[in-house]
């Protein structure tokens, strides 16, 4: 667990650094006198559609790498290991079919998104954006198995956003003459980080492309085919559920991309809650794959429990901190007033993120187990709940707030089913008394800070309010010893700061 803990912490720091940069980008996009809502909304819809294209094109190759890499590593030398070659060849073939479908159905897109003309204008520029995402994701999956999650998280969370920051600054400085040029360069940003990762892996000798099918691929061909067939369906419907909200808003509501902009702001702020999740997942995947191969249920149980409480501590604390300062932040940082509508959207998305993180790495435990078919089953259930509920609540009841409420309901049911499955099938469950203590601690700290500082506004009071909450929450977390990882991490911090001596 120490290696997972170390990589998770470093990756989480990288992710939070990236999210800080992303928040800065969000501020530049949304501040008065900056980009229009439609322009900011276009960047959000780029990500949504690219994610959808990636989901169709990847053919479950990332999951193939997660599941079967230990078998390739243990039975082949580096030069004969064809797992990455297969993954790239299959996924690029899948993208060719997706691109052809995109060209063929363009008229349908025009009809469905007539209230979002900017999307139609730049429709084809989403294709290179999606292809870059596909290439990077395949390379990232391979790098995770090499225990290079810190690097991959830096590239995805920091470097990608840094490219965006540079583009924004260039357009403000007049070096980029128009938004038209901005969005066209933006469409190649994923290619940028994919190239950096590929160059690193090649320079270190981690990649050896081969066009010869290995004995492992031949031996496990039927199992691989069956595995990717089920996982592909499951991850496809899951990812459709993730991006359907943005697509629905752009299509159904008369505000079009302006509504997507407000929703995207809420999503981006809520993503701060989820920042540690990526680091924990990327650090746990290789360990889970190996543990299932070795039938080490004790290790799987430890990873599952610790991922749950560690993520929950982060999620509850960050949600409370943001909710305390949301309204004050919009006015203090002079964001466009219409973005205040994102407040309650954030509330429901934030609760959904707490539920998702609190249930730990359940998806990764299932996907790397022998019962990976259940990934497909739960994905279908999620899709059957999410799509109609999103449409109904958005079109007929709550408008822009509809998808946030629908996703909270859908993903709570989705994670409950996964919890039940792991509990009944493997006697694995992530919750302890510390789960309840964490939630109660977050509520108590929030109420105290709200009561003391709610009537005060401005940047200074945001700092004071946040500092008071963090002091209470961190102190409570340490005193209650909510996680087994907290003590070692805290002692390391004290030693390295010179407060506590070695030994």
N, C-alpha and C positions, 0 to 999 in steps of 0.2 A: 504493500500500500504506500510505502514511502516514496517510491518512484512516481506512482500515480498522483500522490499528494503534491510532490514537487512540481511535476509538469502541469498539473491542474492550476496551481497557484500562479506559476509563471505565465501560463496561457491566459488565465483570468486577468492578470495585470495587463497583458497585451490587449486582450479584448476590451477592458475598460479604457485603456488608452485610445483604442480605436473608436470606442463609443463616445469618448470625450471629443475626439476630432470630428466624429459624425454629428455630434450635437452642435459643434461650432459650424459645420456645414449647414445644418438645419437652420441655425440662427441666420446665417447669411442668405439662405433661400427665402426665409420668412420675414425678415425685418422690413420695416417701412422703407420704401424707396428701392427695394431690391428686385427680386424676380416676381413675376405675377404668380397667382395661385395655379393657373393653368400650366405654367412652365415647371413649377415645382411638382405638380401632380403628374406631369409627363415623366419625370425621372422615377417617380413611384410606380407608374404603370409599366415603365420599361422593365423594372425589376420583377414585377408580377408576371408579365407575359414571358420574360426570359426564363423565369423559374418554371413556368408551365411547359415551355419548349424543352428545357433541360429534362424535365420529368418524363416527357415522352421519348426523348432521344437517348437517355443514358442506358436504357435497357437493363437496369439493375446492376450495372457494372461496379459501382462503388460497393454495393453489398456483396457482390461476388468476391471482391478483393478482401473485404472484412472477414468473410466467412472462410475462404479457402487459402488465404496467404500462408498460414502456419503449415499447411500440407505441402505447398510449393517450396517454402523455405527449408523444411526438414528433409526434403527428398531430392532437391535439385541444387546445383551450384548456380551462382549469379548469372553466368552467361547463358545457361539453358533455361532460366526461369522466364516463362512466356506469359505470366499472368497479366503484366501491364500491357504487353503487345496485344493480347486478346481484348483486354478492356478498351483500349483506345480504338482498335479496329471496329469492334462491335458498336461502340457508342457513336463513332463518327459515321458509320453506315446508318445508324438510327437517325442522326441529325439530318442526313441527306433526305430521308423520307419526310421528316418534319418540315424541312425547308420547302420541299415540293408541295406539301399540304398547305403551308403558309401562303405560297404563291397562288395556289388554286382557290383557296377560300377567302381571298382578299376582298372580294365583293361582299361576302357575308359580313366581314368585319366592318366594312363601310356602312352597311345597313344597321348593324347593331350598335355602333359607336358614333352615330351621326351627330350626337350632342358633344362629342369630344374631337373636334377637327384637328387638333394638334397631333393626336394619336394617329389619325389617318395620314397626315402629312409625313410623319417620320416612321411609318409602320415598318418599312424595310430595314431601317437602321437598328431595329431590335434584333435582327438576325445575327450580325456579328457580335452583339452584346451577349446573346444566348450561347453562341458557339464558344466564346471565351470562357463563359461560366462553365460550360460542359468540360472543356479541356482542363481548366483549373481543378474542378471537382474530382476528376479521375486521378490526376496527379496528386492531389491532396489526400485522397483515400490511400494511395500507395505510400505516401510519405508518413501517414499516421502509423502504418504498420512498421515503419522504420524508426518509430519513436521520435519523429520530427514535428510533433504537433505544435511546438512553440513557434517554429518558423512559419508553418502554414497558417497559424492563427494571426501572426504578425502580418503576413501578406494579405489575407482576406479582410481582417478587421482594421488594420492600420494603413497599409500601403494602398489598398483600393480607395479608401477614403482620402488619403493624402493626394492621390491623383485628382480626385474630385475637388479638393481644396484648392489645388493649383489652378485648375480650370476656372473656378469661381473667382479667384483673385485676378486671374488674367482678364476675365471679362469685365470686372469692376475697374481694372486699370486701363482698359481700352485696348489691350494687346490682342484680345479676341474681339472681332468687330461686331459680332452678333450672337444671339442665342442659337441661331441656325448652326453656326460653326461649333459652338459649345457642345450641342447635343450630338453632333456627328463625331467629334473627338471622344466624347463621353462613351460612345458605343463601343470603343475599343479598349476601355480600361481593364476589363477582365482579361483580355489578351495580354495586357502588360504584366499582370501578376502571374499569369500562366507561364509566360516566357521566363520570368525571373526564377520561378520554382523549377522549371525544366532545366534551365542553365545550371542551377545549383546541383540538382540530382545527377546530371551528366558529369559535371566537373568533379564530383565526389566519387564517381564510379558506382553509384547506386542503381543506375539504369543501364541495361544491356538489351536493346531491342533484338528480337529474334523472330524469324518467320517459320521456324520449325516447331511443329506441335510436339510438346513434351509428353513423356510417359504419364505424368500426373494428369495432364489435360485429357489424355485418352482414357485413363483409368476412371476418372471421376466425371466423364462427359455427361452421362445420363443424370447423375446427381446434380451437377452444375446446371444443366438445362432445366431440370425440374425446380431447382432452387430459385434461379433467376426469374422463371415464369411466374411463380407465386409472389416473390418479393417485388418484382416489377409492377404487378397489378396493385399490390398493397401500397407501395410508396407513391405510385402514380395517383391513386385516389386520395392519398393523404396530402400530397402537394397541391392537388386541385382544391382540396378543402382549405388549404392555407392561403391561396391567392384568389379564391373565388370572390371574397369580399370586395377587393379593390376593383376587379373586373365588373362586378355587379353595380357598384356605385358609378363607375364611368359609363355604364350602359343604361341604367334605369333612371337615375336622378337627373333632373334637368340641369343641375349645376355642372355635371360632367366631371372634368378633371379638377375643377375647383373643389368639389366634394372629396375627390381622391386626395387632394393636397392636405385638407384638414385631417382626414383619416390617416394619411401617411405620417403626419406630424405626431399624432397619438401613438401610432405603431412604433415610430422611431424612438420616442421617449420611453415607451413601454419596453423596448428592447434592452434598455439599460438594466431592467430587472433580470433579463435572461442572459446577461453577459457571461456569468461563470459557467453556464450550461455547456457552451461550446467547448470550453477548455476541459471540463470534466469528461464530456463525451469523447473528445479526441484522445484524451489520455487513457481512457478506460477500454476503448475498442480492442486494442491488441491484447490487453490482459484478459478480457472476457473471452475472446476467441481462443486463446491458449488454455484458459481455465476449463472451457467446455470440452476442448480436445482432451485435456488431462482428467476430465470428470472431477474437478476440484470444486465441489459445491460450496464448501466453506468460504473459499475465496470469492466466489460469485455473490454469496450472501453478504459478505463484508463490503464489497464494492457497491452493491445495490443499496444497502442501508446508509453507508457513508455518503453516497451521491445524493440521496434523498435529503438528509438533514443538512448537509453543507449547502446544497442549492436552496433549500427552504430558508435558511438563515439569511442568505444573500437576498432572496426574493422578497421576503417580508420586510426586511430593513429598507431596501431600495424603494419598494412600492410606497411605504409610509413616508419616506423622505421626499419623494417626488410629489405625492398627494398633498403634503404639507405646504409645498412651495409653488404649486402649478400656477394658480391664478396670479400670485404676486410676480412670478417669473415672466409671464406674458406681458404684463404692464411694465415691469422694471427694465426688461431688455428691449422694449419698444417694438415688439412683434406686431404684425398686422392684426387689428382687433378681431377679425373674423376667426382667427386661430384659437380664440378662447373657447370656441365650440368643441375643441378637441378634448376638453377637460373630462367630461363624462365618458367619452369614448375611451380615453386612457384608463378610466376607473375600471371598466368592464374588461378591457384587454389585459390590464394589470392583474386582475383577479384570475383570469384564465392562465396567465403566465405563472402565477403562484401555484395553481393546481398542477400545471404541467411539470414544474420544477420539483414540487414537493413529492411527486411520485417517482422521482429518481430516474435512472437510466433504464426504465422498463422496456422501452423500444429496443435498445441495444442488447439487453439480456435475451429478449425473445428472438431477435434477428440472428444472433450468433448461436442459438440453441438448436436442438434437433427438431423443435416444434416451430420452426420459422414460418410454416404455412399460416400460423395464426396471425402473422403480420398482415397477410392479405385479407383475412376475414375481418379483422378490426378496421382495416382501411376502408373496406366496403361499407361497414356499418357507419363509420364516420361520415363517409360521403353521402349515404342515404339520409343521414340526419342533417348534415350541414347545409347542403344545397337547397332543399325546400325550405328549411327554417330561415336561412339567410334571405331568400327571396321574399318569403311571406312577411317577415318582420320589417324588411327594408321597404318593400313596395306598398304595404298596406297599413303599417303601424308607426314605426319609429324613424323612418328615413335613414339618415346617415348613422344613427345610433344602432340601427337594426343589426348589422353584421357583428358588432362588438358583443351584443347580448347573445346573439345566436351562437357565436363561437365559444362563449363562456359555457353555455348549456351543452353544446356538442362535445367539446373537449373534456368536460367534466365526466360525461357519460363514457367517452372513449377511454380515458385513463382509468375509470372505475372498472371497466371490463378487463383491461390489462392487469390491474391489481388483482382482481378475482382469479384470472387465469393463472398467474404466477403463484398465487397463494394456494390454490387447489391442486395445481399440477406438480409444483416443485416445493411447496411449503416455503416459498420466499415471499416476504412482505417487508416493506421499508420503514414502517412506522414504529415509533416508540413513544414513551411518555414525553421525551424531549421534543417531539413534533408538536404536541399541544402546548408545551411551555414556550416554544418559539413564537407561535401565533399569539398567545396571550401577552407575551413580552412586547411584541410589536404593537399591539393595540394599546397597551398601557402607556408605552413611551409616546405614541402618537397623541393620545388624549392629553397627556401632561403638556406636551409642547404646543398643541393647538390651543389649549386653555391659556397658556402663558403668553403666547406670541401672536395669536391670530389677528389682533387688531393693529399690529405694526407692519408696515410695508416698506419696501425699498431694498437695495442690494445689501446694506449692512444687516438688516433684519433677516434676510435670507441666510446669510452666513451664520448669524447668531442662532437662529431657529435650527439650522442644520447641525451646527456644532453641538447644541444641547441635546438634540435627538441622538446623534452618534455617540455622545458620551454616555447617555443612559442605556442605549441599546447594546453597545459594545461591552460596557460594564456588566450588564445583566447576562449577556452571552457567556462571558468569562466566569462569573460567579456561579451560574447554573451549569457550567461545563456542558453546554448543549451538544458539542461534537468532540469526538476523540481526536480530531485533527486540530482543534483550536489550541490546546495546550502546547503541543510541539511547535506549532507555527508561532505562537506568542513568545515562547521561550527563545526561539531563533531570532525574532525581532529584537528582544531585549538584549541578547548577547551581541548581536551585530551593531546595535546602537551604543554599546558600552555600558548600558545600565546594569546588566547582569554579567558576572564573570563566567568564563568557561569552567565546566566541571561543577 
